[in-house]
Amino acid sequence: MELRFELNGKPVTAEIEAGELLFDVLRRLGCYSVKCGCETTNCGLCTVWVDGKPMLSCSVPAARMENHAVTTMEGLQEEAARFGAFLAKEGAEQCGFCSPGFIMNVLAMEKELCRDGRIPEKEEIREYLAGNLCRCTGYVGQMRAVEKYLRESRG
């Protein structure tokens, strides 16, 4: 089956199998920032944006992406590097395996919750990022990084 969609701002055509998941198609297309950590939709490592909204690529049939726009971290290099620097400065990247999914969700949260210069409260941030699992950091450094990043971004 042929699938046509936009990937990181460029039109793509991919041959897919019936029932194939978006995660597998993206990996095959070279989007290695998209990772699988749980196979149960509980870790957030496979987060991508579909039409600008965060979605778990391990739970979406690829065929549903026909004529939609999918963005991975490969399509957000500048923004990801900017926030990634905050993670590194706070010692919150550790092994880095969960970082791409976490970064995708932080950038989505910034887009959604930080309109008009507003900075979300700690509880709002925690709630928005609740589906991101990290086995290394304990989340304290990640929260510091998010808060500092949002304060600087919203200035």
C-alpha positions as CSV (number, residue, x, y, z in Angstrom):
1,M,0.0,0.0,0.0
2,E,1.3,3.4,-0.9
3,L,1.3,6.2,1.7
4,R,1.7,9.9,1.0
5,F,2.3,12.3,3.7
6,E,4.5,15.2,4.7
7,L,7.6,14.4,6.9
8,N,9.5,17.2,8.4
9,G,8.2,19.7,5.8
10,K,8.8,17.5,2.8
11,P,6.4,15.3,0.8
12,V,7.1,11.6,1.2
13,T,5.8,8.5,-0.4
14,A,6.3,5.2,1.5
15,E,5.3,1.6,0.8
16,I,3.6,0.3,3.9
17,E,2.1,-3.0,5.0
18,A,-1.5,-3.2,6.2
19,G,-1.5,-2.6,10.0
20,E,2.0,-1.2,10.1
21,L,2.6,1.4,12.8
22,L,3.8,4.9,12.1
23,F,6.8,4.3,14.4
24,D,8.1,1.6,12.1
25,V,7.6,3.6,9.0
26,L,9.4,6.6,10.5
27,R,12.4,4.5,11.6
28,R,12.6,3.0,8.1
29,L,12.6,6.5,6.7
30,G,15.7,7.4,8.8
31,C,14.0,9.2,11.7
32,Y,16.1,7.6,14.4
33,S,15.1,10.2,17.1
34,V,11.8,8.3,17.3
35,K,12.4,5.4,19.8
36,C,10.4,2.6,21.4
37,G,10.9,2.1,25.1
38,C,7.8,0.2,26.2
39,E,5.6,-1.1,23.4
40,T,2.6,-0.2,25.6
41,T,2.1,3.6,24.8
42,N,3.3,4.5,28.3
43,C,6.8,6.0,27.9
44,G,6.6,8.9,25.5
45,L,9.8,8.0,23.6
46,C,8.0,7.7,20.3
47,T,6.4,11.1,20.4
48,V,6.0,12.9,17.1
49,W,3.8,15.8,16.0
50,V,0.9,15.1,13.7
51,D,-0.4,18.3,12.2
52,G,1.4,20.1,15.1
53,K,-0.1,18.0,17.9
54,P,2.0,15.5,19.9
55,M,1.1,11.8,19.3
56,L,2.6,8.5,20.2
57,S,3.8,7.0,16.9
58,C,3.8,3.5,18.4
59,S,0.0,3.5,18.7
60,V,-1.0,5.0,15.3
61,P,-1.5,3.0,12.2
62,A,0.7,4.5,9.5
63,A,-2.2,4.4,7.0
64,R,-3.9,7.1,9.0
65,M,-1.2,9.6,8.1
66,E,-2.3,9.9,4.5
67,N,-2.2,13.6,3.6
68,H,-1.1,14.6,7.1
69,A,2.0,16.4,8.3
70,V,4.4,14.5,10.6
71,T,7.2,16.2,12.4
72,T,10.0,14.4,14.2
73,M,12.9,15.9,16.1
74,E,14.9,15.7,12.9
75,G,12.6,18.4,11.6
76,L,13.1,20.6,14.7
77,Q,16.9,20.6,15.0
78,E,17.3,24.2,16.0
79,E,14.5,24.2,18.6
80,A,15.6,20.8,19.9
81,A,19.2,21.9,20.3
82,R,18.2,25.1,22.1
83,F,16.2,23.2,24.7
84,G,18.7,20.3,24.8
85,A,21.3,22.8,26.0
86,F,19.1,23.6,29.0
87,L,18.8,19.8,29.8
88,A,22.6,19.4,29.6
89,K,23.2,22.5,31.8
90,E,21.0,21.0,34.5
91,G,22.6,17.5,34.2
92,A,19.2,16.2,33.1
93,E,20.1,14.4,29.9
94,Q,22.1,11.5,31.5
95,C,21.8,8.5,29.1
96,G,19.7,10.6,26.6
97,F,17.5,7.7,25.5
98,C,14.3,9.5,26.5
99,S,15.4,13.0,25.5
100,P,13.9,13.1,22.0
101,G,10.4,12.2,23.1
102,F,10.7,14.6,26.1
103,I,12.0,17.4,23.9
104,M,9.1,16.9,21.4
105,N,6.6,17.2,24.3
106,V,8.3,20.2,25.8
107,L,8.3,22.0,22.5
108,A,4.6,21.1,21.9
109,M,3.8,22.3,25.4
110,E,5.5,25.6,24.8
111,K,3.5,26.0,21.6
112,E,0.2,25.2,23.3
113,L,0.4,26.6,26.8
114,C,2.8,29.6,26.4
115,R,0.8,31.9,24.2
116,D,1.1,35.6,24.9
117,G,4.2,35.1,27.0
118,R,2.5,33.1,29.7
119,I,4.6,30.6,31.6
120,P,2.7,27.6,32.9
121,E,2.8,26.7,36.6
122,K,4.8,23.7,37.8
123,E,1.7,21.6,38.2
124,E,0.6,22.4,34.6
125,I,4.1,21.4,33.3
126,R,4.0,18.2,35.3
127,E,0.6,17.3,34.0
128,Y,1.5,18.0,30.4
129,L,4.7,16.0,30.6
130,A,3.3,13.1,32.7
131,G,3.6,10.6,29.9
132,N,7.3,10.9,29.6
133,L,9.3,8.2,31.4
134,C,12.9,8.6,32.3
135,R,14.8,6.0,34.2
136,C,17.9,8.0,34.9
137,T,17.2,11.5,36.2
138,G,14.4,11.6,38.8
139,Y,12.8,14.5,36.9
140,V,14.2,17.3,39.2
141,G,16.8,18.4,36.7
142,Q,14.3,18.1,33.8
143,M,11.8,20.3,35.6
144,R,14.5,22.9,36.3
145,A,15.6,22.8,32.7
146,V,12.0,23.2,31.5
147,E,11.3,26.1,33.8
148,K,14.5,28.0,32.9
149,Y,14.0,27.3,29.2
150,L,10.4,28.7,29.4
151,R,11.4,31.7,31.4
152,E,14.2,32.6,29.0
153,S,12.0,31.9,25.9
154,R,9.1,34.0,27.2
155,G,11.5,36.6,28.6
